[in-house]
């Protein structure tokens, strides 16, 4: 099967790029010029009135789902409305579909440039009825991919392709999200898909033979298509499904398999985590610098990382530091504590589980720290940072939270919140979790409990994603 897909697509190991580069003119009606070459033109929509997508639904709530590439790293995120709203759209009129699409675009553009995650891909789910929405042009061109969902109205392939060619000329990439029933109902979808940059299939709706026939049909429409298409497998619910599509040559992957804990094994590391926890305890107990430095000397890897950190260009030192004692004094206890805490999430050869969970933990940490002393959120920013950072440590280390907390001396308020004890810190953590979820009602409820506006929370959540990506990129470089 894998060899068949490789031959069919004209590649053995698909290269992974952040976005398809501009190439030669495509055949027929498919124009490939100008793709992903324009400069990033981020703009912020601040003048538009607030619109509610439906009763009880937060107008600023856009769901996000991580997308992995063939290196098993997060290549970007797919943004869409909550699943419950999308289910309603299947039987709604074109007008309502355009209203919902406008809500997605309005929310992303109102969140500013931090919503679009820098160099990562931003997959924005829309219906083909919204291709004339002017808000599309407020999205950055370098990394935005418009993912189109066919709707039940008749597809006018010529008109749609003309609109898509114009968007591609402006620098936008696009793709189609396909289900088996849609392909059968709208044969013209094959022609449109053959001209696209991406094709996403619903893995729950296609079997291996269906996928093979789909790709052969696309190739029949335009023989060069499969060599240029990026294939996305969506709705993957299990790791086995991911591996099947990975070996079949697909380029991107998303679904519940990313964060499920099936067959979980604690990852290997080139760092002694117990040693790091002991150092954290020494720092919190106000131990002498000499004692802490002696502990560092017991771990050559950790000592090396500390000296590399303090002598990095970002520290701006005029002369290098070679003494551990001096390094500890210059950095100070709080900065060392945070740096050591981040090292708990460094893995020698991480799989996608560690990468996704690590980025989520980092995002929560920054999210909570950024909201310190706002509304009903507690004031100590460092405690909030640690709360978010440690909130997924049980999954990352394969131990219970009780076992981990018995080894780490955290502030009592953080300790209690991680054990689900009620209080302001627990409320803050639940808000961070709600900002990652699929329920706008939960987000509204927890934002109100914390005395915050939903729009404020959403902006903070997207900034946190961008920061977490930046930190993850530094560590992997």
C-alpha positions as CSV (number, residue, x, y, z in Angstrom):
1,X,0.0,0.0,0.0
2,X,2.7,2.4,1.0
3,X,4.7,1.8,-2.2
4,X,1.5,2.2,-4.2
5,X,0.9,5.6,-2.7
6,X,4.5,6.6,-3.2
7,X,4.4,5.7,-6.9
8,X,1.0,7.3,-7.4
9,X,2.1,10.5,-5.9
10,X,5.6,10.5,-7.6
11,X,7.5,10.7,-4.3
12,X,9.0,8.3,-1.8
13,X,9.4,10.6,1.1
14,X,7.3,13.8,0.7
15,X,9.2,16.9,1.6
16,X,7.7,19.1,4.3
17,X,7.6,22.8,3.8
18,X,5.9,25.5,5.7
19,X,4.0,26.4,2.6
20,X,4.1,25.5,-1.0
21,X,6.5,27.6,-2.9
22,X,5.5,29.4,-6.1
23,X,6.2,27.3,-9.1
24,X,5.5,27.1,-12.8
25,X,2.2,27.8,-14.3
26,X,-0.2,24.9,-13.7
27,X,-2.1,23.2,-16.4
28,X,-5.6,24.2,-17.6
29,X,-7.5,26.6,-15.3
30,X,-5.1,26.1,-12.4
31,X,-2.8,29.1,-11.9
32,X,0.1,28.5,-9.5
33,X,1.8,31.8,-9.8
34,X,2.3,34.1,-6.9
35,X,1.7,31.5,-4.2
36,X,3.1,32.1,-0.8
37,X,5.6,34.7,-2.0
38,X,4.0,37.9,-0.8
39,X,5.2,39.6,2.3
40,X,3.3,39.0,5.5
41,X,0.7,41.7,5.7
42,X,-0.9,41.4,9.1
43,X,-3.6,43.9,10.0
44,X,-5.9,44.2,13.0
45,X,-9.6,44.7,12.6
46,X,-10.6,46.9,15.5
47,X,-13.5,48.9,14.1
48,X,-16.0,46.1,13.3
49,X,-18.9,45.6,15.7
50,X,-19.0,42.5,17.9
51,X,-21.1,39.8,16.3
52,X,-22.5,36.7,18.0
53,X,-22.3,33.5,15.9
54,X,-25.4,32.0,17.5
55,X,-27.3,32.3,20.8
56,X,-25.0,31.3,23.7
57,X,-21.9,31.0,21.5
58,X,-19.0,33.3,22.2
59,X,-18.4,35.4,19.1
60,X,-14.6,35.5,19.7
61,X,-14.2,31.7,20.2
62,X,-12.4,29.9,17.4
63,X,-11.3,26.3,18.0
64,X,-7.8,25.3,17.2
65,X,-6.3,21.9,16.5
66,X,-2.6,21.1,16.1
67,X,-1.5,19.7,12.7
68,X,1.6,17.5,12.6
69,X,4.0,17.2,9.7
70,X,6.1,14.2,8.6
71,X,8.8,15.1,11.1
72,X,6.1,14.7,13.8
73,X,6.4,18.3,14.8
74,X,3.6,20.9,15.0
75,X,3.5,22.4,11.5
76,X,0.5,24.7,12.4
77,X,-3.0,24.8,13.6
78,X,-6.4,24.5,12.0
79,X,-8.9,27.1,13.0
80,X,-12.7,26.6,12.8
81,X,-15.9,27.2,14.7
82,X,-16.9,24.8,17.5
83,X,-18.0,21.4,16.3
84,X,-21.6,21.8,17.4
85,X,-21.9,24.9,15.2
86,X,-20.3,23.2,12.2
87,X,-22.8,20.3,12.5
88,X,-25.6,22.8,12.2
89,X,-24.1,24.2,9.0
90,X,-24.6,21.0,7.1
91,X,-28.3,21.8,6.8
92,X,-28.3,25.6,6.9
93,X,-28.8,28.1,4.2
94,X,-26.0,29.8,2.3
95,X,-26.6,33.1,4.1
96,X,-26.0,31.5,7.5
97,X,-22.9,29.7,6.3
98,X,-21.5,33.0,5.2
99,X,-22.3,34.6,8.6
100,X,-20.5,31.8,10.4
101,X,-17.5,32.1,8.0
102,X,-17.4,35.8,8.6
103,X,-17.3,35.1,12.4
104,X,-14.3,32.9,12.0
105,X,-12.5,35.5,9.9
106,X,-13.6,38.4,12.1
107,X,-12.3,36.6,15.2
108,X,-8.9,35.7,13.7
109,X,-8.3,39.2,12.3
110,X,-9.5,40.9,15.5
111,X,-7.0,38.9,17.5
112,X,-4.1,40.5,15.7
113,X,-0.9,39.1,14.2
114,X,-0.3,36.9,17.3
115,X,-3.2,34.7,16.2
116,X,-1.3,33.6,13.1
117,X,1.6,32.0,14.8
118,X,4.6,33.4,12.9
119,X,6.1,31.0,10.4
120,X,3.7,28.2,11.2
121,X,0.8,27.3,8.9
122,X,-2.6,28.7,9.7
123,X,-5.4,26.5,8.2
124,X,-8.6,28.5,8.2
125,X,-11.8,26.4,7.6
126,X,-14.4,28.1,5.4
127,X,-17.1,27.2,2.9
128,X,-16.6,28.0,-0.8
129,X,-19.5,30.6,-0.5
130,X,-17.2,33.0,1.4
131,X,-14.3,33.3,-1.1
132,X,-15.4,36.9,-1.8
133,X,-15.2,37.9,1.9
134,X,-12.9,40.9,2.1
135,X,-11.7,39.8,5.5
136,X,-9.6,37.1,3.9
137,X,-7.2,39.7,2.7
138,X,-6.6,40.8,6.3
139,X,-4.9,37.4,7.0
140,X,-1.2,37.1,6.4
141,X,-0.4,35.7,3.0
142,X,2.8,33.9,3.8
143,X,1.4,31.1,5.9
144,X,-2.4,31.2,5.6
145,X,-4.1,28.2,4.0
146,X,-7.8,28.5,3.2
147,X,-9.4,25.1,3.7
148,X,-12.7,24.9,1.9
149,X,-15.6,22.7,2.9
150,X,-18.0,21.9,0.1
151,X,-21.6,22.7,1.0
152,X,-24.8,21.2,-0.3
153,X,-25.6,23.9,-2.9
154,X,-24.6,23.2,-6.5
155,X,-20.9,23.8,-7.1
156,X,-20.1,26.2,-9.9
157,X,-16.6,25.0,-10.6
158,X,-15.7,27.7,-13.1
159,X,-16.7,30.6,-10.9
160,X,-15.1,29.0,-7.8
161,X,-11.8,28.3,-9.6
162,X,-11.7,31.9,-10.9
163,X,-12.0,33.2,-7.3
164,X,-9.4,30.8,-6.1
165,X,-7.0,31.8,-8.8
166,X,-7.4,35.4,-7.8
167,X,-6.6,34.5,-4.2
168,X,-3.6,32.6,-5.2
169,X,-2.4,35.5,-7.2
170,X,-2.6,37.5,-4.0
171,X,-0.4,35.0,-2.3
172,X,-2.8,32.7,-0.5
173,X,-2.7,28.9,-0.6
174,X,-5.9,26.9,-0.4
175,X,-7.2,23.3,-0.1
176,X,-10.3,21.2,-0.1
177,X,-11.7,19.2,2.8
178,X,-13.3,16.1,1.3
179,X,-15.7,13.4,2.4
180,X,-16.7,10.4,0.4
181,X,-20.3,11.4,0.0
182,X,-19.3,14.8,-1.3
183,X,-17.0,13.4,-3.9
184,X,-19.9,11.2,-5.1
185,X,-22.4,14.0,-5.1
186,X,-20.2,16.7,-6.7
187,X,-18.0,15.1,-9.4
188,X,-16.6,18.6,-10.1
189,X,-14.9,18.5,-6.8
190,X,-12.2,16.3,-8.4
191,X,-11.5,19.0,-10.9
192,X,-11.2,21.7,-8.2
193,X,-9.1,19.4,-5.9
194,X,-6.7,18.8,-8.8
195,X,-6.0,22.6,-8.9
196,X,-5.5,23.0,-5.1
197,X,-2.4,23.1,-2.9
198,X,-3.8,20.8,-0.2
199,X,-6.4,18.1,0.0
200,X,-7.7,17.0,3.4
201,X,-9.7,13.8,3.8
202,X,-11.8,12.6,6.7
203,X,-10.2,9.4,7.8
204,X,-13.4,8.2,9.4
205,X,-15.1,8.4,6.0
206,X,-12.5,6.8,3.7
207,X,-11.0,3.4,3.6
208,X,-7.7,2.5,2.0
209,X,-9.4,1.6,-1.3
210,X,-11.5,4.8,-1.3
211,X,-8.3,6.9,-0.8
212,X,-6.5,5.2,-3.6
213,X,-9.5,5.7,-6.0
214,X,-9.7,9.3,-5.0
215,X,-6.1,10.0,-5.8
216,X,-6.3,8.2,-9.1
217,X,-9.4,10.3,-10.0
218,X,-7.5,13.5,-9.1
219,X,-4.6,12.4,-11.2
220,X,-6.9,11.7,-14.1
221,X,-8.2,15.2,-13.9
222,X,-4.6,16.6,-14.0
223,X,-1.6,14.3,-14.1
224,X,0.8,16.7,-12.4
225,X,-1.5,17.3,-9.5
226,X,-0.3,14.6,-7.1
227,X,3.3,15.7,-7.4
228,X,2.3,19.1,-6.0
229,X,-0.6,18.4,-3.7
230,X,0.0,18.3,0.1
231,X,-2.2,15.6,1.5
232,X,-3.8,16.0,5.0
233,X,-5.3,13.1,7.0
234,X,-8.0,14.5,9.4
235,X,-10.1,12.9,12.1
236,X,-7.4,10.5,13.1
237,X,-8.5,8.9,16.4
238,X,-5.8,6.4,17.1
239,X,-2.0,6.2,16.7
240,X,-2.4,3.2,14.4
241,X,-4.4,5.3,12.0
242,X,-1.7,7.9,12.1
243,X,0.9,5.4,11.2
244,X,-1.2,4.0,8.3
245,X,-1.5,7.4,6.7
246,X,2.1,8.3,7.5
247,X,3.3,5.2,5.6
248,X,0.9,5.9,2.9
249,X,2.8,9.1,2.2
250,X,0.5,11.8,3.6
251,X,2.1,15.1,4.6
252,X,0.1,16.4,7.5
253,X,-2.0,14.8,10.2
254,X,-4.6,15.9,12.8
255,X,-7.1,14.3,15.1
256,X,-7.6,13.1,18.7
257,X,-4.7,10.7,18.4
258,X,-2.3,13.6,19.1
259,X,-3.2,13.9,22.8
260,X,-4.6,10.5,23.6
261,X,-2.7,8.6,26.2
262,X,-2.8,5.1,24.6
263,X,0.3,3.0,24.9
264,X,2.0,5.9,26.8
265,X,5.6,5.4,27.9
266,X,7.6,8.0,29.7
267,X,10.1,9.5,27.2
268,X,13.8,9.1,27.5
269,X,15.9,12.1,28.3
270,X,19.5,13.1,28.4
271,X,18.8,15.0,31.7
272,X,18.4,13.7,35.2
273,X,14.9,15.0,36.1
274,X,15.2,13.9,39.7
275,X,18.4,16.0,39.9
276,X,16.5,19.0,38.5
277,X,13.7,18.7,41.0
278,X,16.3,18.5,43.9
279,X,17.8,21.7,42.6
280,X,14.4,23.4,42.4
281,X,13.8,22.4,46.0
282,X,17.2,23.9,47.0
283,X,16.3,27.2,45.3
284,X,13.0,27.4,47.1
285,X,14.5,26.6,50.5
286,X,17.0,29.5,50.1
287,X,20.0,27.3,50.1
288,X,23.4,28.9,49.8
289,X,24.7,29.6,46.3
290,X,27.8,27.4,46.9
291,X,25.6,24.4,47.8
292,X,23.5,24.9,44.6
293,X,26.6,25.2,42.5
294,X,28.0,22.0,44.0
295,X,24.8,20.2,42.9
296,X,25.2,21.6,39.4
297,X,28.8,20.2,39.3
298,X,27.4,16.7,39.9
299,X,25.7,16.8,36.5
300,X,28.1,17.7,33.6
301,X,25.2,18.0,31.1
302,X,23.3,20.4,33.3
303,X,26.4,22.5,34.2
304,X,27.1,22.8,30.5
305,X,23.6,23.9,29.7
306,X,23.7,26.5,32.4
307,X,27.0,28.0,31.2
308,X,25.8,27.9,27.6
309,X,22.6,29.7,28.6
310,X,24.3,32.5,30.5
311,X,26.9,33.0,27.8
312,X,24.3,33.1,24.9
313,X,24.1,36.3,22.9
314,X,20.7,37.1,24.3
315,X,22.3,37.7,27.8
316,X,24.5,40.4,26.4
317,X,27.5,39.8,28.6
318,X,30.8,41.5,27.7
319,X,32.9,38.6,28.8
320,X,32.1,34.9,29.1
321,X,31.2,33.4,32.5
322,X,33.1,30.1,33.3
323,X,32.3,29.9,37.0
324,X,29.1,28.2,38.1
325,X,28.9,30.2,41.3
326,X,29.2,33.5,39.4
327,X,26.6,32.3,36.8
328,X,24.1,31.5,39.6
329,X,24.7,34.9,41.2
330,X,24.3,36.8,38.0
331,X,21.1,35.0,37.0
332,X,19.4,35.2,40.3
333,X,17.2,32.6,42.0
334,X,14.0,33.3,40.2
335,X,15.5,33.1,36.7
336,X,17.4,29.9,37.5
337,X,14.2,28.4,38.9
338,X,12.3,29.1,35.8
339,X,15.1,27.9,33.5
340,X,15.4,24.6,35.4
341,X,11.6,24.2,35.3
342,X,11.7,24.5,31.5
343,X,14.4,21.8,31.3
344,X,12.0,19.3,32.8
345,X,10.3,19.4,29.3
346,X,13.5,18.8,27.2
347,X,13.7,15.3,25.6
348,X,16.5,13.7,23.8
349,X,14.4,12.2,21.0
350,X,10.8,13.3,21.6
351,X,7.8,11.9,19.7
352,X,4.8,13.9,18.7
353,X,3.2,13.3,22.1
354,X,6.0,15.0,24.0
355,X,6.1,17.9,21.6
356,X,2.4,18.6,21.6
357,X,2.1,18.2,25.4
358,X,5.2,20.3,26.0
359,X,4.0,23.1,23.8
360,X,0.6,23.0,25.5
361,X,2.2,23.2,29.0
362,X,4.4,26.1,27.9
363,X,1.4,27.9,26.4
364,X,-0.6,27.4,29.7
365,X,2.4,28.8,31.7
366,X,2.7,32.0,29.6
367,X,-1.1,32.3,29.4
368,X,-1.5,32.3,33.2
369,X,1.5,34.5,33.9
370,X,0.2,37.1,31.4
371,X,-3.2,37.3,33.3
372,X,-1.6,37.7,36.7
373,X,-3.5,40.2,38.9
374,X,-6.2,40.8,36.2
375,X,-9.8,40.2,37.2
376,X,-9.9,37.5,39.9
377,X,-6.6,36.0,38.8
378,X,-4.0,35.8,41.7
379,X,-1.1,38.3,41.5
380,X,2.0,36.2,41.8
381,X,3.1,35.7,38.2
382,X,5.8,33.2,38.9
383,X,3.4,30.9,40.8
384,X,1.0,31.1,37.9
385,X,3.7,30.3,35.4
386,X,4.7,27.2,37.5
387,X,1.0,26.2,37.7
388,X,0.6,26.1,33.9
389,X,4.0,24.5,33.4
390,X,3.4,21.6,35.8
391,X,-0.2,21.0,34.8
392,X,0.7,18.3,32.2
393,X,3.8,17.0,33.9
394,X,2.0,13.8,35.0
395,X,1.4,12.9,31.3
396,X,4.9,13.9,30.2
397,X,6.7,11.9,32.9
398,X,4.3,8.9,33.2
399,X,3.7,9.4,36.9
400,X,0.7,10.6,39.0
401,X,0.5,14.2,40.0
402,X,0.6,13.2,43.6
403,X,3.9,11.3,43.1
404,X,5.5,14.2,41.3
405,X,4.4,16.8,43.8
406,X,5.9,14.8,46.6
407,X,9.3,15.4,44.9
408,X,8.9,19.1,44.1
409,X,8.5,21.9,46.7
410,X,5.9,24.1,45.0
411,X,3.9,27.0,46.6
412,X,1.0,25.6,48.6
413,X,-1.6,27.3,46.4
414,X,-0.1,25.8,43.2
415,X,0.2,22.4,44.9
416,X,-3.5,22.4,45.8
417,X,-4.6,23.6,42.4
418,X,-2.7,20.8,40.7
419,X,-4.5,18.3,42.9
420,X,-7.9,19.8,42.0
421,X,-8.5,21.6,45.2
422,X,-10.9,24.6,44.8
423,X,-9.6,28.1,44.8
424,X,-8.5,31.0,42.7
425,X,-5.5,29.2,41.3
426,X,-7.6,26.2,40.3
427,X,-10.1,28.6,38.6
428,X,-7.2,30.1,36.7
429,X,-6.0,26.7,35.5
430,X,-9.5,25.7,34.4
431,X,-9.7,28.9,32.4
432,X,-6.4,28.0,30.6
433,X,-7.8,24.5,29.8
434,X,-11.1,26.0,28.6
435,X,-9.2,28.3,26.2
436,X,-7.9,25.1,24.5
437,X,-11.2,23.3,24.3
438,X,-14.1,23.0,21.9
439,X,-16.8,24.6,24.1
440,X,-17.4,28.4,24.0
441,X,-19.8,27.9,26.9
442,X,-17.0,26.6,29.1
443,X,-14.8,29.5,28.1
444,X,-17.5,32.0,28.9
445,X,-18.2,30.4,32.2
446,X,-14.6,30.3,33.4
447,X,-13.8,33.7,32.0
448,X,-16.7,35.1,34.0
449,X,-15.6,33.2,37.1
450,X,-12.2,34.8,36.8
451,X,-13.6,38.3,36.2
452,X,-12.3,38.5,32.6
453,X,-13.7,39.3,29.2
454,X,-13.7,36.5,26.7
455,X,-12.0,38.6,24.0
456,X,-9.2,39.4,26.4
457,X,-8.8,35.7,27.2
458,X,-8.7,34.7,23.5
459,X,-6.0,37.2,22.6
460,X,-3.9,36.0,25.5
461,X,-4.4,32.4,24.4
462,X,-3.1,33.1,20.9
463,X,-0.1,35.1,22.2
464,X,0.7,32.2,24.4
465,X,0.7,29.8,21.5
466,X,3.1,32.1,19.6
467,X,5.4,32.3,22.6
468,X,5.4,28.6,23.2
469,X,6.3,28.0,19.6
470,X,9.2,30.4,19.9
471,X,10.5,28.7,23.0
472,X,10.1,25.2,21.4
473,X,12.0,26.4,18.3
474,X,14.9,27.7,20.3
475,X,15.3,24.4,22.1
476,X,15.2,22.3,18.9
477,X,17.6,24.5,17.1
